[in-house]
């Protein structure tokens, strides 16, 4: 049976660093923007507030009706973006289908863009050299890989999922680190054959239990980025955790895995954003 990589263990270094910032009297403000009542967004919002407020971060929630019109949403976002008392912005996704992110992507202040949704910070991922804020979840995965003692250079990595938030930026960061990366999705013809070659298997599709034991190479490290709500109202991942744990060297659980690390990466970004704006 493999090891369980607990997010709280991975996040300890970040937690210690952020506690030091609190002792220095730093008091940044994070605006959390949510449209509608998507269960996974509400769960993440609660987790963010629960973990960040004790660190001394002032979390202010801005919640808008599911049916808010584009113009009203863009205007509300502009007010938050231009508010000098707000040092960082977290926009919870997905937005309702009738809303476009175009205005947000083009206008968000890069110093407040702590989850890398804007074009300025995202463009830096595609370029060599210094980066802006990385997407929190992508950075969390890299910290988990480091915690597991994996040298990325030369490793065979399969990334299942190629979304703008996780899959695409993470693939580029892994390639930059010298890994050989194969990108798949839930529609890949022979996903088992592809995924079972991976030294590190990263899954971010939003498909409940897409990955089972037969998809995994023996002694691989499996990182489950999926956050889904099943028909019993429980949070579950894209990986069948109990099944895969029998074969893999290490697996991240859901909840308590990537999401926990992501929250503390976010906290680090919020403090850094505040310090850059002082």
N, C-alpha and C positions, 0 to 999 in steps of 0.2 A: 504494500500500500504506500502511496506517495505522501509527501508532506503537504500540509495546508499552509499556503502563504497568506498570513493574516495581514490585512491592510494596516491595522494599528501598529504592528511590529515594524513594518516598512516605514511608517510615518513618524516614528519616534524622533529621528534626527531633525525632521522639519518642525516637529512640535517643540523640541528644545530650543531651536533657533527662534521660533516665533515667540515663545515665552520670554526670551531675552529681550526682544523688541518691546514687549508689553512692559517689562520692568524699566525700560528706558523712557516710558511715558508717551509712547506713540498711540494715537487714537484715530485711525483711518475710518472712512465711511464707505461701505459697499452698497450700491443700489442693486436690488434683485428684482428683475422685471419678469412678470409672468402674465400670460394671456390665457384665460380659461382655467379649467380645473383638471388637467391631465394628471392621472394618479402618479406617474413616475416623476413628473415635474414637482408636484406637491411634496413627494417624499424627499426629493433632492433639496428642495428649498428648506424643509424642516431640518434636514441633516446639516446644511450649511449654517443655518442660524444657531443650531444647538452646539456646533463645534467652534464657530468663529466668534460668537459673542463672548464666551469665557476668555478668549485670547485678547479681548480689548477692542475688537472690531465692531463698529456700529453698523448693524445690518438693517437697511430700510427696504421693506417690500413695496413694490408698486404692482398692483394686481388690476388687470383690465378685463372687461367682459369678453367672452368668447367671440362675440359678434361685432367687436369694435371695427370701425371702418379704417381703411388704410391711411387716409389723411389725418384722422384723429390720432392714430397710433404713432405716425411719424412725428406729429407735433408734440405729443407727450414725450417721445424719446428725445427730441431736441431739447426740451426743457431740462431733462435729467442730464443729458450730455453736456450742457452748458452751465450747469449748476456747479459753482466753484466749491461748494461744501461736499460734493460727491467726488471721491477720489478714484473710484473704480466701478465698473458696470458688469453685471452678470445677467445676460438675457437667457432665460430658460427656453429650451426648444424641445420638440418642434412647435412652431407657431401654427395656428389654424391655417388650413389650406388657402383661404382667401387672402391671407396677408403675405406680402413680399418682404424679404430681408434686404432688398437692394439699397434702400435709403440708409439703413443702419450700417451696412457693410461699407458704404462710401463715406459716411460722415462721422462714425464713432471716433472719439479722441484716442489716438494710439496709446497714450499714457494711461488711459482709463480702461483700455481694452484687455482686461486681465484674462480673458478666455480665448483670445485670438480669433475673433469673428470678423474683424475689419480687414480691408484690403491691404493696409499698410503693414500690419504685423504678419498677415498671411503671406504676403509677397516675400518677406524676409526668410521664410522657411524655404522658399524655392531658390534662394540665392546663397552663395557661399559667404561666409563671414558672420558678423554678429547678428543675433536674432533679437526680435522683440519678445513679448510674452508668447510662449508656446501655448497651444490648446492644453488646458489643465489635464484632461484625461490622457492625451498622448504623452505628456510629460510624466504622468503618474505611471504609465506602463513602462517607460524607460527606467524609472526609479525602482520598480519591481524587478525588472531584469537585472539591474545592478545589485539589488539586495540578494537576488538568487545566485550571485557570483558568476554570471554569464558574461563572457567576453564576446561582444557582438561581432567583432571582425572575423569574417570567414564562416560565421554560423548560417545555417539554413533556416530561414524563418518563413512561415506561411501566415499571411495576413488575410483572414476571411472577413471581407467587408471593405468597401472603398468609399465610404462617405466622407463628406467635406470636414466633418467635425473630428473624426478619429482616423479612419483608414488612410486617407490620402496624406495628411501631414505626417502621420506616424511612419508610413512607408518611406517617405522622403528622408525622414530623420534616421531611419534604420539603414537605408542605403548609404547615407552620408557617413554612418559609423562603420561601414565596411561589410555589412551583412549582405547575403544573397537572399533577396525577398521575392517570394511568389505570391501574387495577389489573386484571391478567389472571391467568390460570393456564394449565396445560397443556391444559385442557379448553375454553378459549375458542374459540368457533365459528370465527372468522376471525382467528386470532392474527397472521397475516402482515399483514393490513390494519391492525390496531391497533398492533403493534410498529414497523412501518415509518414511523409518524408521529413517533416519539420523537426528540428531540434527545439525550436520555440514556436508554439502555435498560439496565435492571437486571434480572438474571435469577437467581432463587433458588427452583428447583423440585425439584432432585434428580433431574432427568430428563436423562440423558446426551445431549448434542448436540441438545437441543430446538430451539435457535436456529441457523439457517443464514444465509447471505448474503442470501437473499430476505426475511428477516424484518427487515432492517436498513436504515434510511434512510442515504443517502450522507452521509458525514462525521459520522455520529453517534458518540457515545461509548458504548461497550458495556462494562458491568461485570458480570463473571461471578462470582457468589457460590457457584455449585455446586461441591461436592466429592464426586466419585463414583469408584468403583473399577470399571474396565471388565473384560471377560472375560480380559484379559491381565495383570490385576493392577496396572494403571497408574492413577494419579490423573488424572482428566479432569473437565472442567467441564460446565455445561449448554449452553455455546456451542461450536459447531464453530469453534475458534480460527482455524485456517489459512484457512478459507473466509471468515469474517467480516472478517478482517484486510485482505482485498483491497478492502473497500468502506467500512469504518468509518474515522473519523479516529483513534480510539484504542481499544484493547482491553486488558483485563487478562487475563493468562494463568492457567492452572491446571496445575500448582502455580506458586507464585511471584508471585501477585497479591494478591487480597483477603485470603487466609489469612495472608500474611506481615504485612500491615498490622494485621490483627486481633490477632495475637500481641503486637505492640508496643503496641497500644491496651490490651490486657490488662495488660501490664507497667506502663503508666502508671496504670491503675486500682489495681493492687496497691500501688504506692507511695503513692498518694493514700489508700487505705484504711488503710494503716499510719499515715500522718501524722494522719489523723482520729481514730485510736484511741489515740494517744499521750497 
